Amino acid sequence: MNVALLSKWHVHAVDYAREAKENETISIQVVWDEDTERGAEWAKELGVAYEPDLNKVLSDPAIDGVIVTTATNRHKEVIIAAANHGKHIFTEKVLAFSVKDCEEIVEAVEKNNVQLIVNLPRLTESFYLYAQEVVDKRLLGDITYIRCRVAHNGSVPSSENPKGWLPQHFYNKEECGGGALIDLGAHPIYLTNRLGGKVKAVSGRLNQFYQLGVDDNALVMVEYESGAMGMIETGFLSFGSPQQLELYGTEGTLMVEGQEVRIKSKHLGTEDWIYPELPKPIQSAMEQWVDSISNGTKPTITTEDIVNLTAINEAAALSDKEGRRVLLSDLGMKQKI
């Protein structure tokens, strides 16, 4: 499967190039980048050609798929163009800034019968797979509250990096669409979307602690159609903050910190905490992408996961801007979250 790398803008572009090189099915053929110098240098590092004309890359019949790591504000135009040229697409979260834009992208993908996947990596990890199993088996009874936190210290200033270690273009609101919530907050959003079910409304607070032009600390309260509530926490200001996932129910509690998981349930024959054996991780998003193209298998990361991620981001940003609770129905979604 011949692929083109489209831009080194995103911090994870190098990771995806490495994973592609390590995958025996994938062959990187060419690099395109809106920044000619950056793209040419990257192509030289990878030992492949650099092509400054995106249309030439997409028109090349030898290219089967593209790995898109452009600035997020370019996703829509680049991904729709790729789909219209019959190229399969792997990209980084989020797909787009609005549900409307996501649905236009999905429409182009479906019309051209190509495979699109957005990397939502924690949906393939052991802790999540176990949490989903616990919810599906109702070991916690009715879920009443969910809390999920993913944060790091990327915006904390140091003598070496006065604005933190994140790339400075991550503070460009036009390119990124926001800050901590739309980037790092994607992880707790798509996890709680899966575990909590359909969302009714959100209330968001996006704070600028260091006044960098985008939010560096964010909190989103979620109301689910089931009656449960949730809290999504993220930020670029926390040193040593572990990933945390907490599920509370009428018949049990599940606690995740990092990869350590413990459960207490009325259905497990003890009132003590149990540290369960976790399932093995499943295929990465890139492996699923390749498998779906080569063998027709259905990825576990779905269109609903992708669109619903943007839906929560869009609603939270609107809530923060207008100082009100936002119903998901306000976004006019064709696909229900």
The 8 nearest C-alpha neighbors of each residue, nearest first, counted from 0:
[[1, 25, 24, 26, 63, 2, 64, 62],
 [0, 2, 26, 62, 63, 27, 25, 28],
 [3, 1, 64, 27, 65, 62, 63, 28],
 [2, 4, 65, 29, 30, 28, 27, 5],
 [5, 3, 30, 66, 65, 6, 31, 29],
 [4, 6, 67, 31, 32, 66, 68, 30],
 [7, 5, 32, 69, 68, 8, 31, 4],
 [6, 8, 12, 9, 68, 32, 69, 38],
 [9, 7, 69, 6, 70, 68, 10, 12],
 [10, 8, 68, 12, 11, 7, 69, 70],
 [9, 11, 12, 8, 13, 166, 7, 14],
 [12, 10, 14, 9, 13, 15, 68, 91],
 [13, 11, 15, 7, 9, 14, 10, 68],
 [12, 14, 16, 11, 15, 17, 10, 7],
 [15, 13, 11, 17, 12, 16, 18, 10],
 [16, 14, 18, 12, 17, 13, 19, 11],
 [15, 17, 19, 13, 14, 18, 20, 12],
 [16, 18, 14, 20, 15, 19, 13, 21],
 [19, 17, 15, 21, 20, 16, 14, 22],
 [18, 20, 16, 22, 17, 21, 25, 15],
 [21, 19, 17, 18, 22, 16, 25, 26],
 [20, 22, 18, 19, 23, 17, 25, 16],
 [23, 21, 19, 24, 20, 25, 18, 286],
 [24, 22, 25, 21, 20, 26, 19, 0],
 [23, 25, 22, 0, 26, 289, 19, 1],
 [26, 24, 0, 22, 23, 19, 1, 27],
 [25, 27, 1, 0, 2, 28, 24, 20],
 [28, 26, 2, 3, 1, 29, 25, 20],
 [29, 27, 3, 2, 47, 26, 1, 48],
 [28, 30, 48, 3, 47, 49, 27, 4],
 [31, 29, 4, 49, 42, 3, 5, 50],
 [30, 32, 5, 50, 51, 6, 49, 38],
 [31, 33, 6, 38, 34, 5, 35, 30],
 [32, 34, 35, 6, 31, 51, 38, 69],
 [35, 33, 32, 37, 36, 38, 6, 39],
 [36, 34, 38, 37, 39, 32, 33, 51],
 [37, 35, 39, 38, 34, 40, 32, 41],
 [38, 36, 40, 34, 35, 39, 41, 32],
 [37, 39, 32, 41, 35, 40, 36, 31],
 [40, 38, 42, 36, 49, 41, 37, 35],
 [39, 41, 43, 37, 38, 42, 36, 44],
 [42, 40, 44, 38, 43, 39, 37, 45],
 [41, 43, 45, 39, 47, 44, 40, 49],
 [42, 44, 46, 40, 41, 45, 39, 47],
 [45, 43, 41, 42, 46, 40, 47, 39],
 [44, 46, 42, 43, 47, 41, 27, 16],
 [45, 47, 43, 44, 42, 48, 41, 28],
 [46, 48, 42, 29, 45, 28, 43, 49],
 [49, 47, 29, 42, 30, 50, 28, 46],
 [48, 50, 30, 39, 42, 29, 31, 51],
 [49, 51, 31, 52, 30, 48, 29, 56],
 [52, 50, 31, 53, 35, 49, 32, 33],
 [53, 51, 55, 54, 50, 56, 31, 32],
 [54, 52, 56, 55, 57, 51, 31, 50],
 [53, 55, 57, 56, 52, 58, 80, 59],
 [56, 54, 58, 53, 52, 57, 59, 50],
 [57, 55, 53, 54, 59, 58, 52, 50],
 [56, 58, 54, 55, 59, 81, 84, 53],
 [59, 57, 55, 56, 54, 60, 84, 62],
 [58, 60, 61, 56, 57, 62, 55, 54],
 [61, 59, 62, 58, 63, 57, 84, 56],
 [60, 62, 59, 63, 1, 2, 58, 28],
 [63, 61, 1, 60, 2, 59, 64, 3],
 [64, 62, 1, 86, 2, 0, 61, 87],
 [65, 63, 87, 86, 2, 88, 62, 1],
 [66, 64, 3, 88, 2, 4, 67, 87],
 [65, 67, 89, 4, 90, 5, 88, 3],
 [66, 68, 90, 5, 69, 65, 89, 4],
 [69, 67, 9, 6, 12, 5, 7, 8],
 [68, 70, 6, 8, 67, 71, 9, 73],
 [71, 69, 174, 72, 73, 8, 175, 9],
 [70, 72, 74, 73, 175, 174, 69, 95],
 [71, 73, 174, 70, 74, 175, 173, 176],
 [74, 72, 71, 70, 75, 76, 77, 69],
 [75, 73, 71, 77, 78, 72, 76, 95],
 [74, 76, 78, 77, 73, 79, 104, 95],
 [75, 77, 79, 78, 74, 73, 80, 72],
 [76, 78, 80, 74, 79, 75, 73, 81],
 [79, 77, 81, 80, 75, 74, 76, 82],
 [78, 80, 82, 81, 76, 77, 104, 75],
 [79, 81, 83, 77, 78, 82, 76, 84],
 [82, 80, 78, 84, 86, 79, 83, 57],
 [81, 83, 85, 79, 86, 84, 108, 80],
 [82, 84, 80, 85, 81, 79, 111, 107],
 [85, 83, 81, 82, 86, 57, 80, 58],
 [84, 86, 82, 83, 111, 113, 81, 87],
 [87, 85, 64, 81, 82, 63, 84, 88],
 [86, 88, 64, 114, 113, 115, 65, 63],
 [89, 87, 115, 65, 64, 66, 114, 86],
 [90, 88, 66, 116, 115, 117, 67, 65],
 [89, 91, 67, 117, 66, 68, 118, 88],
 [90, 92, 118, 117, 93, 68, 94, 67],
 [93, 91, 94, 117, 118, 90, 119, 185],
 [92, 94, 95, 91, 309, 181, 71, 308],
 [93, 95, 92, 101, 74, 305, 117, 91],
 [96, 94, 93, 101, 97, 100, 74, 75],
 [95, 97, 176, 309, 313, 100, 98, 94],
 [98, 96, 100, 99, 95, 313, 309, 101],
 [97, 99, 101, 100, 310, 309, 102, 306],
 [100, 98, 102, 97, 101, 103, 332, 331],
 [99, 101, 103, 97, 102, 98, 95, 104],
 [102, 100, 98, 104, 103, 99, 95, 306],
 [101, 103, 105, 99, 104, 100, 106, 98],
 [104, 102, 106, 100, 101, 105, 99, 107],
 [105, 103, 101, 107, 102, 106, 79, 108],
 [104, 106, 102, 108, 107, 103, 109, 101],
 [105, 107, 103, 109, 104, 108, 110, 102],
 [108, 106, 110, 104, 105, 109, 79, 82],
 [109, 107, 105, 111, 82, 106, 113, 110],
 [108, 110, 112, 106, 111, 107, 105, 113],
 [109, 111, 107, 108, 112, 106, 113, 83],
 [112, 110, 108, 109, 113, 85, 82, 107],
 [113, 111, 109, 110, 108, 114, 85, 82],
 [114, 112, 87, 108, 111, 85, 86, 82],
 [113, 115, 87, 88, 116, 292, 112, 108],
 [116, 114, 88, 89, 87, 113, 108, 117],
 [115, 117, 89, 288, 118, 90, 88, 114],
 [118, 116, 90, 91, 92, 89, 119, 305],
 [117, 119, 91, 284, 120, 92, 90, 116],
 [120, 118, 121, 122, 117, 92, 284, 186],
 [121, 119, 122, 118, 123, 284, 283, 124],
 [120, 122, 124, 123, 119, 127, 186, 190],
 [123, 121, 120, 124, 119, 127, 190, 128],
 [122, 124, 281, 121, 280, 120, 283, 282],
 [125, 123, 280, 121, 127, 122, 126, 128],
 [124, 126, 280, 128, 278, 127, 279, 277],
 [127, 125, 129, 128, 124, 258, 130, 277],
 [126, 128, 130, 129, 125, 124, 131, 122],
 [129, 127, 125, 131, 130, 126, 132, 124],
 [128, 130, 132, 126, 127, 131, 277, 133],
 [131, 129, 127, 133, 132, 128, 126, 134],
 [132, 130, 134, 128, 133, 129, 135, 127],
 [131, 133, 129, 135, 130, 134, 136, 128],
 [134, 132, 130, 136, 131, 138, 135, 137],
 [133, 135, 137, 131, 132, 136, 130, 138],
 [134, 136, 132, 137, 133, 131, 138, 130],
 [137, 135, 133, 134, 138, 132, 139, 131],
 [138, 136, 140, 134, 139, 135, 133, 141],
 [137, 139, 133, 136, 140, 264, 266, 134],
 [140, 138, 251, 250, 248, 137, 252, 264],
 [141, 139, 250, 137, 249, 248, 138, 142],
 [140, 142, 248, 249, 143, 139, 137, 250],
 [143, 141, 248, 247, 144, 140, 227, 139],
 [142, 144, 227, 248, 247, 141, 228, 249],
 [145, 143, 228, 247, 229, 227, 142, 246],
 [146, 144, 229, 246, 245, 230, 247, 228],
 [145, 147, 230, 245, 229, 244, 231, 246],
 [146, 148, 244, 231, 187, 243, 232, 245],
 [147, 149, 232, 243, 233, 242, 231, 187],
 [150, 148, 242, 233, 187, 232, 184, 243],
 [151, 149, 234, 233, 235, 240, 237, 148],
 [150, 152, 237, 235, 153, 238, 236, 240],
 [153, 151, 236, 237, 235, 238, 155, 154],
 [152, 154, 235, 165, 164, 163, 155, 151],
 [155, 153, 163, 235, 152, 162, 236, 156],
 [154, 156, 163, 152, 236, 153, 162, 157],
 [157, 155, 163, 161, 162, 160, 154, 158],
 [156, 158, 160, 161, 159, 163, 155, 162],
 [157, 159, 160, 161, 156, 163, 162, 155],
 [160, 158, 157, 161, 156, 163, 164, 162],
 [159, 161, 163, 157, 162, 158, 156, 164],
 [160, 162, 156, 157, 163, 158, 159, 155],
 [163, 161, 156, 160, 154, 155, 164, 157],
 [164, 162, 154, 156, 155, 160, 153, 161],
 [163, 165, 153, 160, 166, 154, 162, 155],
 [164, 166, 153, 163, 167, 154, 169, 162],
 [167, 165, 168, 169, 164, 10, 170, 163],
 [166, 168, 169, 170, 165, 171, 162, 164],
 [167, 169, 171, 170, 166, 174, 175, 165],
 [168, 170, 167, 171, 166, 175, 165, 178],
 [171, 169, 168, 167, 213, 172, 212, 211],
 [172, 170, 168, 169, 173, 174, 175, 212],
 [173, 171, 176, 175, 177, 174, 170, 213],
 [172, 174, 171, 176, 175, 72, 177, 71],
 [173, 175, 72, 70, 172, 171, 71, 176],
 [176, 174, 172, 177, 71, 173, 171, 169],
 [177, 175, 172, 173, 174, 96, 72, 178],
 [178, 176, 172, 175, 213, 181, 214, 179],
 [177, 179, 214, 213, 180, 181, 215, 182],
 [178, 180, 215, 234, 182, 183, 214, 181],
 [181, 179, 184, 182, 178, 183, 217, 233],
 [180, 182, 184, 179, 177, 178, 185, 312],
 [183, 181, 179, 180, 184, 185, 178, 92],
 [184, 182, 185, 179, 180, 186, 181, 233],
 [185, 183, 180, 233, 186, 182, 181, 187],
 [184, 186, 188, 183, 182, 187, 181, 189],
 [185, 187, 184, 188, 189, 190, 183, 121],
 [188, 186, 190, 147, 184, 189, 185, 191],
 [189, 187, 185, 186, 191, 190, 192, 184],
 [188, 190, 192, 191, 186, 308, 187, 185],
 [191, 189, 187, 193, 192, 188, 186, 194],
 [190, 192, 194, 193, 188, 195, 189, 187],
 [193, 191, 189, 190, 195, 194, 196, 188],
 [194, 192, 191, 190, 195, 196, 189, 304],
 [193, 195, 191, 192, 196, 190, 131, 134],
 [196, 194, 191, 192, 193, 197, 223, 145],
 [195, 197, 194, 192, 193, 198, 223, 224],
 [198, 196, 336, 224, 223, 199, 195, 192],
 [199, 197, 223, 224, 200, 222, 336, 196],
 [198, 200, 223, 224, 222, 327, 326, 197],
 [201, 199, 326, 222, 325, 327, 198, 221],
 [202, 200, 221, 325, 220, 324, 222, 315],
 [201, 203, 324, 220, 318, 219, 315, 325],
 [204, 202, 219, 315, 319, 318, 218, 220],
 [203, 205, 319, 218, 217, 206, 219, 202],
 [206, 204, 217, 214, 216, 319, 203, 218],
 [205, 207, 214, 216, 217, 208, 204, 215],
 [208, 206, 214, 210, 215, 209, 213, 216],
 [207, 209, 210, 206, 215, 216, 214, 211],
 [208, 210, 211, 207, 215, 154, 155, 212],
 [211, 209, 207, 212, 208, 213, 214, 215],
 [212, 210, 209, 213, 170, 207, 214, 215],
 [211, 213, 210, 170, 172, 214, 171, 207],
 [214, 212, 178, 177, 211, 170, 172, 215],
 [213, 215, 207, 178, 206, 205, 216, 179],
 [214, 216, 179, 235, 234, 207, 178, 206],
 [217, 215, 234, 206, 214, 233, 205, 179],
 [218, 216, 205, 233, 204, 206, 234, 180],
 [217, 219, 232, 204, 231, 203, 205, 233],
 [220, 218, 203, 231, 202, 230, 221, 204],
 [219, 221, 230, 202, 201, 229, 203, 231],
 [222, 220, 201, 229, 228, 230, 200, 219],
 [221, 223, 228, 200, 199, 198, 201, 227],
 [224, 222, 198, 199, 225, 227, 226, 197],
 [223, 225, 199, 226, 198, 197, 222, 227],
 [224, 226, 223, 227, 197, 196, 195, 222],
 [227, 225, 224, 223, 228, 222, 143, 142],
 [228, 226, 143, 223, 144, 225, 142, 222],
 [229, 227, 222, 144, 221, 223, 143, 145],
 [228, 230, 145, 221, 144, 146, 220, 222],
 [229, 231, 220, 146, 219, 221, 145, 232],
 [230, 232, 219, 147, 218, 146, 187, 148],
 [233, 231, 148, 218, 217, 147, 230, 149],
 [234, 232, 150, 149, 184, 217, 148, 216],
 [233, 235, 216, 150, 179, 215, 236, 217],
 [234, 236, 152, 153, 151, 154, 215, 150],
 [237, 235, 152, 234, 155, 154, 151, 153],
 [238, 236, 152, 151, 240, 150, 235, 239],
 [237, 239, 152, 240, 151, 236, 150, 155],
 [238, 240, 241, 237, 151, 152, 150, 242],
 [239, 241, 238, 237, 150, 151, 242, 149],
 [242, 240, 257, 243, 256, 239, 149, 150],
 [241, 243, 257, 149, 256, 148, 240, 244],
 [244, 242, 256, 148, 255, 147, 241, 257],
 [243, 245, 147, 255, 146, 254, 148, 256],
 [246, 244, 254, 146, 145, 253, 255, 147],
 [245, 247, 145, 253, 252, 144, 254, 248],
 [248, 246, 252, 144, 143, 142, 145, 251],
 [249, 247, 142, 139, 143, 141, 251, 250],
 [248, 250, 140, 141, 251, 139, 142, 143],
 [251, 249, 139, 140, 248, 265, 264, 138],
 [250, 252, 139, 264, 248, 263, 249, 265],
 [251, 253, 247, 263, 246, 262, 248, 139],
 [252, 254, 262, 246, 245, 261, 263, 247],
 [255, 253, 245, 261, 260, 244, 262, 246],
 [256, 254, 260, 244, 243, 259, 245, 257],
 [257, 255, 243, 259, 242, 258, 241, 244],
 [256, 258, 242, 259, 241, 255, 243, 260],
 [257, 259, 256, 126, 260, 255, 125, 242],
 [260, 258, 256, 257, 255, 261, 126, 274],
 [259, 261, 255, 254, 274, 258, 256, 126],
 [262, 260, 274, 254, 273, 253, 272, 255],
 [261, 263, 253, 273, 272, 252, 254, 264],
 [262, 264, 272, 252, 251, 273, 271, 270],
 [265, 263, 251, 266, 267, 250, 138, 139],
 [264, 266, 250, 267, 251, 268, 263, 270],
 [267, 265, 264, 268, 138, 250, 269, 251],
 [266, 268, 264, 265, 269, 263, 138, 270],
 [269, 267, 266, 265, 270, 264, 271, 263],
 [270, 268, 271, 267, 265, 264, 263, 272],
 [269, 271, 263, 272, 268, 264, 265, 267],
 [272, 270, 269, 273, 263, 262, 264, 268],
 [273, 271, 263, 262, 261, 274, 270, 269],
 [272, 274, 262, 261, 275, 263, 271, 269],
 [273, 275, 261, 260, 262, 272, 276, 259],
 [276, 274, 273, 277, 261, 260, 262, 129],
 [275, 277, 278, 274, 129, 260, 279, 273],
 [276, 278, 125, 275, 129, 279, 126, 128],
 [279, 277, 125, 129, 280, 276, 128, 126],
 [278, 280, 125, 281, 277, 124, 128, 123],
 [281, 279, 124, 125, 123, 278, 282, 128],
 [280, 282, 123, 283, 279, 124, 125, 128],
 [283, 281, 286, 287, 284, 123, 280, 285],
 [282, 284, 286, 285, 287, 123, 281, 120],
 [283, 285, 287, 118, 286, 288, 282, 120],
 [286, 284, 288, 287, 283, 289, 89, 118],
 [285, 287, 283, 289, 288, 284, 282, 290],
 [286, 288, 290, 284, 285, 289, 298, 291],
 [289, 287, 285, 291, 286, 290, 284, 116],
 [288, 290, 286, 292, 291, 287, 293, 285],
 [291, 289, 287, 293, 294, 292, 288, 286],
 [290, 292, 296, 295, 288, 294, 289, 293],
 [293, 291, 289, 290, 295, 294, 288, 114],
 [294, 292, 290, 291, 289, 295, 296, 0],
 [295, 293, 290, 291, 296, 292, 289, 297],
 [294, 296, 291, 292, 293, 297, 290, 298],
 [297, 295, 291, 294, 290, 298, 292, 287],
 [296, 298, 291, 295, 299, 287, 290, 301],
 [299, 297, 300, 287, 296, 291, 301, 288],
 [298, 300, 301, 297, 287, 122, 123, 284],
 [301, 299, 298, 304, 116, 302, 119, 284],
 [302, 300, 304, 303, 299, 305, 298, 116],
 [301, 303, 305, 304, 306, 300, 105, 116],
 [302, 304, 301, 306, 305, 307, 336, 334],
 [305, 303, 301, 307, 302, 306, 308, 300],
 [304, 306, 302, 303, 308, 307, 301, 117],
 [307, 305, 303, 309, 308, 304, 101, 302],
 [308, 306, 310, 304, 309, 305, 336, 303],
 [309, 307, 306, 305, 310, 311, 189, 304],
 [308, 310, 312, 307, 306, 311, 313, 98],
 [311, 309, 307, 313, 308, 312, 98, 314],
 [312, 310, 314, 313, 309, 308, 315, 307],
 [313, 311, 309, 315, 310, 314, 316, 181],
 [312, 314, 310, 316, 311, 315, 309, 97],
 [313, 315, 317, 311, 316, 312, 325, 318],
 [316, 314, 203, 318, 312, 317, 313, 311],
 [315, 317, 319, 313, 318, 314, 320, 312],
 [318, 316, 320, 314, 315, 319, 321, 313],
 [317, 319, 315, 323, 321, 203, 322, 316],
 [318, 320, 204, 316, 322, 203, 317, 321],
 [321, 319, 317, 318, 322, 316, 323, 315],
 [320, 322, 318, 323, 319, 317, 316, 324],
 [323, 321, 319, 318, 320, 324, 317, 202],
 [322, 324, 318, 321, 325, 202, 319, 317],
 [323, 325, 202, 318, 201, 326, 200, 322],
 [326, 324, 200, 201, 318, 314, 323, 202],
 [325, 327, 200, 328, 329, 199, 201, 324],
 [328, 326, 329, 200, 330, 199, 325, 314],
 [327, 329, 326, 330, 331, 332, 199, 200],
 [330, 328, 327, 326, 331, 325, 332, 314],
 [331, 329, 328, 332, 327, 98, 314, 310],
 [332, 330, 329, 328, 333, 327, 99, 98],
 [333, 331, 334, 330, 335, 98, 328, 99],
 [332, 334, 335, 331, 102, 99, 98, 330],
 [335, 333, 332, 336, 303, 306, 307, 102],
 [334, 336, 332, 333, 197, 307, 303, 328],
 [335, 197, 307, 198, 334, 303, 196, 327]]
